[in-house]
């Protein structure tokens, strides 16, 4: 299965750490509109990658901000 590149969103965040019980993991992992997600905590920009066919970048930013993290789309 190939992923439509228009449906992949990349963000700079301050999510420096993930755990199985943290809000970010629970929220993104359980969100019905998020097909895949990952955070590169080794990258200086703590890059968040989300695949979604229905969410917009603005909606994703609002979700991350509501969890207490900074989030900025990378182009």
N, C-alpha and C positions, 0 to 999 in steps of 0.2 A: 504494500500500500504506500503510495507516494503522498507526501504532504504538500498541499498548495502553499507556496512560499508567501502568498498574500495573507495567510492565516497564522503566520509565525510572528510573534511580537518579542522584541528584545528590549530589555530595560536595564538601566544602571540603578542599583539599589544600595541600601546600607544593611542588607540582610547578610550578616557576617557569619552566621551560625544557624544550622538547622538541626532539629531533633524530631523524633517520631511523634512526640506529644506537644509540639509547639503550635501556636496559632496559625502560622504561615503554612506549615505542613498539613494541618487539619483542613484549613480553609481551601487551599488550592487542590488538595487531594480529593476533597469531597464535592467540589464545585461541578455541577452537571455540565456546564458549558466549556470546561477546560479538558481538552483531550490528552495533553501531555504538558509537563512543566519540569523545570530544573533550575537550580541556582548554583552558579560556579562560585563557591565561597573562597576559592583559591585566587580568583581574579581580583585585582585591586578595585574594580568597579562592582564586584559582587553581582555579576550579570544574571538576570532572571530571563528565562526563555519560556514563553507560553505558546501553545498551539491551541487555537480556538476558532471555530467557524462562525461564531455568533457574537463574541465579545469584541468591544472596541478597545483601543489603547487607553482611552480616557477612563473607561470602566475598570480596566485592570489597574490603572494607577490609583483610582479611588479605592479599590479593594485593598491594595497594599498599604496605602495611606491610612485606611481605617484600622489596620492592624498595627499601626504605630511605626511604620517604616517609610523611608523616603523612596521615591520611585520616579524615574525620568526615562522617557523613551529614547532609545538610541537609534539613529537612522543610518 
